[in-house]
């Protein structure tokens, strides 16, 4: 079991851009998953292939969180990890749920820590069970391919080497290594949807459908991840070929958009919104945008979120037929300065209509 975990980590690092000898960080809460990952990474450090440190993020959401973070840091230091950094964050829950707010604060701080410490990779302890829960939650929301693909094994600096490992195996690794992990009480709090999936829904499915449901959901995520990667690549290529920047606006030609398959067209439309600094549009907002291509009824605007709107240019005296804006959908960020558009085009976007978020 420990040997398998070590191999998973080696394979993840070999597939990454982290050079041998560089610093990698373990994001550790002190729970069994991340503590098991830290112990496996510590073994890798002792082999001399990498330097391994850790970051413990204290969200301050529970009584005694500072003590829990300190205890985790001491355990990590005893494992031989260096440096070990404890980071306290403030979770701003305005406009989002507590889980999403904590996640955003955590990743923001991990980004800062990786930059300050010069890390080439950050290891996350998500397991096969976490991935299965993610897929089920996506199904419940009616999400698209990218969301149902679950959490990526790698995105930028972030690696998830344990996605093929069961949660119970990380508990066994901790037991084997003589580690005493902290068990987050929120993981069994029924007020959280993910906790209900973990403690009630998945066990019920396993009981009614037989063992193997979690692995089947994980397998589904891997299949869909390949499909989503391919569609994202095609939509990126289509977007680059079609879009025109006109001052503070992005134009996409209607005729060419109509000729695209729906799966690509919807991703191209979403890309335009994201490139303008807007939010990743929902499927319903993208479908509303597609109705503009039917040239019936309203010419818009359709609000896509994050200040971005889209409308169909109607030809009039001020818009001759030869004008590039005629026959196009026009995307505009009503909050952004005109010069922000050019800067937005130079930033790679991981959001291409898959309706997903951070790493």
C-alpha positions in Angstrom: 0.0 0.0 0.0 2.8 2.5 0.9 4.8 1.3 -2.1 1.8 2.0 -4.4 1.4 5.5 -2.9 5.1 6.2 -3.5 4.8 5.1 -7.1 1.8 7.3 -7.6 3.7 10.3 -6.4 6.7 9.4 -8.5 4.6 9.1 -11.6 2.8 12.4 -10.9 6.1 14.2 -10.5 7.6 12.6 -13.6 4.6 13.8 -15.7 4.9 17.3 -14.3 7.3 20.1 -15.1 8.9 20.0 -11.6 12.7 19.6 -12.2 14.6 17.1 -10.1 16.1 18.7 -7.0 13.5 21.5 -6.9 11.2 22.3 -3.9 7.8 20.8 -3.9 5.2 21.7 -1.2 2.5 19.5 0.4 -0.7 21.3 1.2 -1.5 19.7 4.5 -4.5 20.1 6.8 -3.3 17.4 9.2 -6.1 15.1 8.0 -5.4 11.5 6.9 -5.2 12.2 3.2 -2.8 15.1 3.3 -0.8 13.6 6.2 -0.3 10.3 4.3 0.8 12.3 1.2 3.3 14.2 3.4 4.8 11.0 4.7 5.1 9.6 1.2 6.7 12.8 0.0 9.1 12.8 3.0 10.4 9.4 1.8 10.9 11.0 -1.6 12.9 13.8 0.0 15.1 11.3 1.9 16.0 9.8 -1.5 17.5 13.1 -2.5 15.3 13.6 -5.6 13.4 16.6 -4.4 13.3 19.0 -1.5 10.0 18.8 0.2 8.2 21.4 2.3 4.7 21.9 3.4 2.0 24.6 3.8 -0.7 24.4 6.5 -3.6 26.8 5.9 -5.5 27.8 9.0 -9.0 28.9 7.9 -10.0 29.9 11.4 -13.5 28.5 10.9 -13.5 26.2 13.9 -12.6 26.5 17.6 -9.1 25.4 18.2 -8.0 25.7 14.5 -4.8 27.4 15.5 -3.9 24.4 17.7 -4.8 21.9 14.9 -2.5 23.8 12.5 0.3 24.0 15.0 0.1 20.3 15.6 0.1 19.5 11.9 3.2 21.7 11.5 5.0 19.9 14.2 4.2 16.5 12.7 5.4 17.7 9.3 8.7 18.9 10.8 9.2 15.6 12.5 8.7 13.9 9.2 11.7 15.9 7.9 9.8 18.4 5.7 11.5 21.8 5.4 10.3 24.5 5.2 6.9 24.1 7.0 4.8 27.3 6.8 1.6 27.9 8.7 -0.6 30.5 7.0 -3.7 32.0 8.6 -6.4 33.3 6.2 -9.6 35.2 6.4 -12.5 33.5 4.7 -14.8 35.9 3.0 -18.1 34.2 2.5 -19.9 37.1 0.8 -21.6 36.0 -2.4 -20.6 32.3 -2.1 -21.1 29.3 0.2 -18.7 28.6 3.1 -17.0 25.7 1.4 -16.3 27.7 -1.8 -15.1 30.7 0.2 -12.7 28.5 2.2 -11.4 26.9 -0.9 -10.8 30.2 -2.6 -9.0 31.6 0.4 -6.9 28.4 0.6 -5.8 28.4 -3.0 -5.0 32.1 -2.9 -2.7 31.5 0.0 -1.1 28.4 -1.6 -0.4 30.5 -4.7 1.3 33.1 -2.5 3.3 30.5 -0.6 4.5 28.7 -3.7 5.7 32.0 -5.2 7.4 33.2 -2.0 9.2 29.9 -1.4 10.0 29.2 -5.1 8.2 25.9 -5.3 7.9 24.0 -8.6 4.8 22.0 -7.5 2.2 21.9 -4.8 0.8 18.5 -3.9 -2.9 18.1 -2.9 -4.2 15.0 -1.1 -7.5 14.4 -2.9 -8.3 10.7 -3.2 -10.5 8.5 -5.5 -13.3 9.0 -3.0 -13.1 12.8 -3.3 -13.3 12.5 -7.1 -16.3 10.2 -6.9 -18.0 12.7 -4.6 -17.1 15.5 -7.1 -18.7 13.7 -10.0 -21.9 13.0 -8.1 -22.2 16.6 -7.1 -21.7 17.6 -10.7 -24.4 15.2 -11.8 -26.8 16.7 -9.2 -26.1 20.2 -10.5 -26.6 19.1 -14.1 -23.1 20.1 -15.1 -21.2 19.7 -18.3 -18.3 17.5 -19.4 -15.6 19.5 -17.8 -17.3 19.5 -14.4 -18.1 15.8 -14.6 -14.4 15.2 -15.4 -13.8 16.1 -11.8 -10.6 17.4 -10.4 -7.6 17.4 -12.7 -4.6 15.3 -11.8 -2.5 18.3 -12.7 -3.2 22.0 -13.4 -0.4 24.4 -13.3 1.7 23.9 -10.2 -1.0 21.7 -8.6 -0.7 18.0 -8.6 -3.1 15.4 -7.2 -1.1 12.1 -7.1 -3.6 10.2 -4.9 -6.7 10.4 -7.2 -6.3 6.7 -7.8 -6.0 5.9 -4.0 -9.0 5.1 -1.8 -9.5 7.2 1.4 -9.3 4.2 3.6 -5.8 3.5 2.2 -4.6 6.9 3.3 -5.8 6.0 6.8 -3.9 2.8 6.6 -0.7 4.6 5.5 -1.0 6.9 8.5 -1.4 3.9 10.8 1.6 2.2 9.2 3.7 5.3 9.7 2.6 5.8 13.3 0.9 9.1 12.5 -2.2 10.4 14.3 -4.2 12.5 11.8 -6.8 15.1 12.7 -10.4 14.3 11.6 -12.2 17.4 10.4 -15.7 17.4 12.0 -17.1 19.3 9.0 -16.6 16.1 6.9 -19.5 14.5 8.7 -21.6 17.7 9.1 -24.9 17.1 7.2 -25.4 20.8 6.6 -22.8 20.5 3.8 -23.8 18.8 0.5 -20.4 17.1 0.1 -20.7 15.7 3.6 -24.1 14.2 2.8 -22.7 12.6 -0.3 -19.8 11.2 1.6 -21.6 9.8 4.6 -25.1 9.0 3.2 -25.4 9.0 -0.6 -22.3 7.0 -1.7 -22.7 4.4 1.1 -26.4 4.0 0.0 -25.4 3.6 -3.6 -22.8 1.0 -2.7 -25.4 -0.8 -0.6 -28.1 -0.8 -3.3 -26.0 -1.2 -6.5 -23.1 -3.3 -5.0 -19.5 -2.4 -4.2 -17.5 -0.5 -6.9 -19.7 2.6 -7.4 -16.9 5.0 -6.3 -14.4 3.4 -8.6 -16.9 3.5 -11.5 -17.5 7.2 -10.9 -13.7 7.7 -10.8 -13.4 5.8 -14.1 -16.1 8.0 -15.6 -14.2 11.1 -14.6 -11.1 9.9 -16.3 -12.9 9.1 -19.6 -14.7 12.5 -19.5 -11.4 14.3 -18.7 -10.0 13.1 -22.0 -13.1 14.2 -23.9 -13.1 17.6 -22.2 -9.4 18.1 -22.9 -10.0 17.4 -26.6 -13.0 19.7 -26.9 -11.3 22.5 -25.0 -8.3 22.3 -27.4 -10.6 22.5 -30.4 -12.7 25.3 -29.0 -9.5 27.3 -28.2 -8.4 26.9 -31.8 -11.8 28.0 -33.1 -11.8 31.0 -30.8 -8.4 32.2 -31.9 -9.4 31.9 -35.5 -12.7 33.7 -35.1 -12.4 36.5 -32.5 -11.7 40.1 -33.4 -10.8 42.7 -30.8 -12.4 46.1 -31.4 -11.4 48.5 -28.7 -13.0 47.3 -25.5 -15.1 44.6 -27.2 -14.7 41.1 -28.6 -16.5 40.3 -31.8 -17.4 36.8 -33.0 -18.9 36.3 -36.5 -22.4 34.9 -36.4 -22.2 32.8 -39.5 -19.1 31.0 -38.4 -20.5 30.5 -34.9 -23.7 28.9 -36.4 -21.5 26.5 -38.4 -19.8 25.1 -35.3 -21.1 22.0 -33.5 -23.0 23.1 -30.4 -20.3 21.6 -28.1 -17.6 23.8 -29.6 -19.8 26.9 -30.2 -20.8 27.0 -26.5 -17.2 26.8 -25.4 -16.2 29.5 -27.8 -18.9 31.8 -26.4 -17.8 31.1 -22.9 -14.2 31.8 -23.8 -15.1 35.3 -25.1 -16.8 36.1 -21.8 -13.9 34.8 -19.7 -11.3 36.6 -21.8 -13.1 39.9 -21.0 -12.6 39.2 -17.3 -16.1 37.9 -16.7 -17.3 34.9 -14.8 -17.6 31.5 -16.4 -21.1 31.6 -17.8 -23.7 29.1 -16.8 -25.2 26.7 -19.4 -28.4 28.7 -19.2 -26.6 32.0 -20.0 -24.8 30.4 -22.9 -28.0 29.0 -24.3 -29.5 32.5 -24.0 -26.6 33.8 -26.0 -27.1 31.2 -28.7 -30.7 32.4 -29.2 -29.2 35.7 -30.6 -27.8 33.6 -33.5 -31.4 32.7 -34.5 -32.0 36.4 -35.5 -35.5 36.3 -34.0 -36.8 38.5 -31.3 -34.4 40.6 -29.2 -30.9 41.5 -30.3 -29.9 41.5 -26.6 -28.0 42.3 -24.5 -27.7 39.0 -22.6 -26.0 39.3 -19.3 -23.3 36.7 -18.8 -22.1 37.6 -15.3 -19.0 39.5 -14.1 -20.1 42.6 -15.9 -19.9 41.0 -19.3 -22.9 41.3 -21.7 -23.3 40.2 -25.3 -25.6 41.6 -28.0 -26.2 41.1 -31.7 -25.2 44.1 -33.8 -28.2 45.4 -35.8 -27.3 47.1 -39.1 -28.3 50.7 -39.3 -27.1 54.0 -40.7 -24.2 54.0 -38.3 -23.2 50.4 -39.1 -22.8 49.8 -42.8 -22.9 46.2 -44.0 -19.2 46.1 -44.6 -18.4 47.1 -41.0 -16.7 44.3 -39.1 -19.2 44.5 -36.3 -22.1 43.8 -38.6 -23.1 40.1 -38.5 -21.2 39.6 -35.2 -22.0 38.9 -31.6 -20.4 41.7 -29.6 -19.1 41.0 -26.1 -18.4 43.9 -23.7 -17.3 44.1 -20.1 -19.2 47.1 -18.8 -16.9 47.2 -15.7 -13.6 47.1 -17.4 -11.4 49.9 -18.8 -10.9 49.7 -22.6 -7.2 49.0 -22.3 -8.0 45.9 -20.1 -9.2 43.9 -23.1 -5.8 43.7 -24.8 -4.2 42.5 -21.5 -6.9 39.9 -21.1 -6.1 38.3 -24.5 -2.6 37.5 -23.4 -3.7 35.5 -20.4 -4.3 31.8 -20.9 -7.7 30.7 -19.8 -8.5 27.3 -18.4 -12.2 28.0 -18.6 -13.5 27.0 -22.1 -17.1 26.3 -21.5 -16.6 23.4 -19.1 -18.3 25.2 -16.2 -15.6 24.7 -13.6 -13.4 26.7 -11.3 -10.0 26.6 -9.6 -7.5 23.7 -9.5 
